[in-house]
């Protein structure tokens, strides 16, 4: 049985700072197992005898591709199709019908999935639109999906998922309609993949490439940031979101005590946030 490469406290402190400096994601001191689990393959593939040797090398090199590879390996990419289901029900039953009515003259909508990981969230929204809002086929609908990791974006663009990923949240009817079997995996069909504009973007850097957004999915992201970064991101959301737009956060996240410009709105079992006085 292959032995696990250990990570010292000093080495992990360096890795935590590396991740924070690049992404503002906070790795807590008790998460050394993440480094041991995810960095051992990188160390071995690069010919290092230990993760410690990998860290020593990183310390003495100008920031580059290997640093980014290590950072991407340490940041969580948990996601699934129609995750938590209720935000998607709210999108279908309340949010999109309201926006379609309000945007009838412009006939355009902009939706953004921030930190989209392997693509299940934006593809879920694309399938929802295709299933329930056929009238939007003649509109200008921009479904933007971003992540700072080029590795997960490559997977997202490919749109190929294993059996376990497909079983997590994807109804069988949608699987049969919008995917086809590819060996032991499932490949999303082009009619859905072409609806999504995947782009590399670090949330703590400039958002200048984005248009004004009607619906922002910033779900299960704030939990990884410290309070100053949460406040900074919500300020940027406030500037990017249209005055009557909608913000979806994760079930364990809130704007309360972080940014008083937002009000909490509940639709059945789903909660979202809107700017005051909309």
Secondary structure, DSSP 8 states (H G I E B T S, - for coil): --------HHHHHHHHHHHHHHH-B---TT-HHHHHHHHHHHHHHTT-SSHHHHHHHHHTS-S-HHHHHHHHHHS-----TTTTSHHHHHIIIIIHHHHHHHTTTT-EEEEEESS-TTSHHHHHHHHHHHHH-GGGGGSEEEEEEEES-HHHHHHHHHTEE-HHHHHTT--HHHHHHHEEEETTEEEE-HHHHTTEEEEE--TTS--TT---EEEEEETT-GGGB-HHHHHHHHHHHHHHEEEEEEEEE-TT---TTT-TTEEEEEETTEEEEEETT-
